[in-house]
Amino acid sequence: MPRMSILVRAEWDAEAQVFVATSEDVPGLVAEAATPAELHQKLQILIPELLDLNLPHTAPETFQEVPLYIMHEQVSRIKIHA
């Protein structure tokens, strides 16, 4: 297995008050959490499970640690004097 990294994008859903994470590197990944720390914990479990389900050709002895990049943003508005 070639060395890889995983990029996850997390966008803030103001209505639901959660970060919603998806990734082109992990087929089927959709996760949500109230904080980036909670999201990171969920991803530590979900990503290996989804890769195992969606990429079954990977033998367990080829597992390795890979960098996980979680890009998140939260946009809000503030009032300033003009």
N, C-alpha and C positions, 0 to 999 in steps of 0.2 A: 504494500500500500504506500503510495507516495505521501510524503509529509504534507499535511494540510492544516488549514486554520478554518475556523468557523466564525462567520460574521452574522450577528443577530441585530436587527433593528427594532427598537422599542419606541413606540410613539405614545404620548400621553393622550388618553381619552378623557377629556374634561367631564363629559356627561356621566360616565361610569366611574370616574375617579380611579383609574388604573392605567398602568403601562401595558400596552399590548405589543407582544413580541412576535416577529416572524423572521424567517431566514430562507434565502434561496439555497443555502448550503445544507439545510436539513429539511427534506421533504416532509410535509405535514405538520411542521411546527407552528403552533399558535398557542401562546401562553399569555396569561395576564396576572398582574400582581400590583399591589398598592404602592410598593416602593422598589427601587432598583435592587436593594439587598434581597428582598423576597423573591424578586424575579430571578436573580442569580441563583438562589437556592433551588428554585423550580427547574431552571435550565440544566443544572448539574445532574438532575435525575431524568428529565424528559429527553434531552438530546441523545444520550447513549441508547435509550430505549427506542427512540424513533429511528436512529441510524441502524440499529439491529433489525428492526422490523422492515425498513424500507431498502436496506442494502444488505440482504442476507448472505450475499456471496463473500462477505468479509469473515474470515476465520477468526475465532477468539484469540489465537496466538499472535495475530497481527495487530491487536489493539495497542494503542499508544496514547500518550497524552498529547493533546494538540492545543494551541492557543485559541481561546474563546474571546472574541471581541464583541462587547455589547455596547452598541451605540444608541444612546437614548437622549431624548430632548423633551423638554417641557416648556411650553410657551405660555406666558401669562401676560396680563396687562397691568400697568401701574398708572396712576394719575400724577401728572406733573403740571406745574404752572407754566403756561405758555408765555 
